[in-house]
């Protein structure tokens, strides 16, 4: 693929991921706020081990707390990576593409961690519609982030030192 196609593909995927990560951050932030407001009244009737568990959520199952927290972290890092990635890809030189590739890989790793908890939560069951939406969007974001990471890394390969030394750029 030529550099023009790689650039447009990377930009399109970065904007798509920006939208997905904004949605993930909004839903996960709502879930954390809902849990903070309702945990005291719901957890007070539980037995001692569950009551002192610091990541108890009054909705979903026992995987919900970890899933929501890691989704929130992945969402915030994903928004930051997408915004900086757009500016880095628009520059289209070796240092900026390297930075975009590194941050994209980090975001994909965090999103895969959140996706693992989403899969565990789906396996356990007993979630409401808001959590199912967060699960689906997290899984879709992990796939699109993988493709975006691949596109940015492929673009960064065009600017390797051996290619620059040979004068083919």
N, C-alpha and C positions, 0 to 999 in steps of 0.2 A: 504494500500500500504506500502511496506517495505521502510526502510530508503534509500536503494540504488535506488529504483524506484523514490522516492520523490526527491532525490538529482538530478538524471539525468533529470527528468521532469522539475524541477526548473531551472536547467542550460540551458536546451534547450529553454525554454520560455524566459529566460533572454537574451540569444543571439539573439533570434528572435526579442524581443523588442528593443534590442540595434540597430539592423538594421532598424527597423521601425522608431525609434526616430531619428536616423541619417537622414533618408530621410525627416521626418517631419521638422527637424531643417534646412536642406538645402533649402527646398521649401519655408518655412516660412521666412527664411532669405533673399531669393531672392525676395519674395513679398514685404518685408519691404524696401529693397534697391530700388526696382522698384518704390515703392510709394514715397520714399524720392526724387528720381530723377524727377518724373513726376508730383508731387502734385502742385508745384508752377504754372506751365503752365496750368494745367487742372482746378485747384480750383480758379484761378483768374477770370474766367468767370461766376462763380456761384454767386447766391444771398448771402447776408450777413450771414444768419444763417449757411448755409453749408460751406461757405468760412472760418469761424472762428472755425468750428468743428475740434478739434485737431487730430482726427483719421480718416481723409478722405483718401480713397484710390481711385486712378483714374481707378481702375478696379473693377469688381464685383458690389456689392450693398452696402447698408448702414451697413450691418452686417459684411462686409469683414474686416474692420479695427480691430474690437474686436476679430474676429475669428483668424486673422493672428497673432495678438500679443499674444493671449493666446495659440495658437498653438506653437509659438516660445518658450514661457516660458515652456510649457509642454514638448516640444522636448528637450530643454537643461536640464531640471530636469530629464527627462526620460533617457537621455544618462548617466548622472551622477549616477542615481540610478541603471541602468543596469550594469555599470562598477563596482561600489562598491558592488552591489548585487552578482555579479559573485565571487568576492573575499570573500565576507561573506559566501556564500553558499559553496564555496570550503573549508572553515575552518570547517563548519558543527558542531558548538557547540551552546549552548544556547544564549550567548550574541550576537554572530554574526548573528544568525538567527533572533533574536529579532530586531536588527538594520535593517536587510534586510526587515523584515516584515513591520516595521514602515515607512521606506523610500518608499517601494513599495506601501503602502496605500496612502501616500502623492502624489506620482506620478499618481496613478489611479484617485485621486480626481481632480488634475489639468487637466488630460486628459479628464475626464468627463465634466469639464467646457468647454474645447475647443470643445468637441464633441457636446455640447449643442448649441454653436454658429455655428458649422458646420451644424447641423440640421436646425437651423434658416435660415442660408444662402441658404441651399437647398430649403427650403420652399418658400423663397422670389424669388429665381431664378436669372437669368441674370449673370451667372459667366462663366469665360473662362475655358479652359481645365486644366491649371495649378492649378487653385483653386479647380476644381473638383477632381483632383488628391490628393491635400492636404486634402480635405474633406473626401475622401474614406480612405486614409491612417490613418487619425486621428480616424475615426470610428473603423477601424480594430485594431489600437493600443489600443483603449479603451477596446475592447473585450479581446485581448491577455493579456493586463495588468491586467484585472480582474482575468483571469485564473491564471496568474503568482502570483498575490497577494494571491489567494486561496491556491496555491501549497506551497508557502513559509509559510503562516500561518499554514497550516496543518503540515508542517515539524517542525515548531517551537513548535507545540503542543506536539510533541514527547519528548521535553526537558522541560516540565513544572516541577515546583518544586515537585509536588506530585508524578510524575513519577520517578524523580530522587531519591526521598526519599524511594520509594518502591523498588528501585534497579532493575527495569525492563529494564533499558537502558544498 
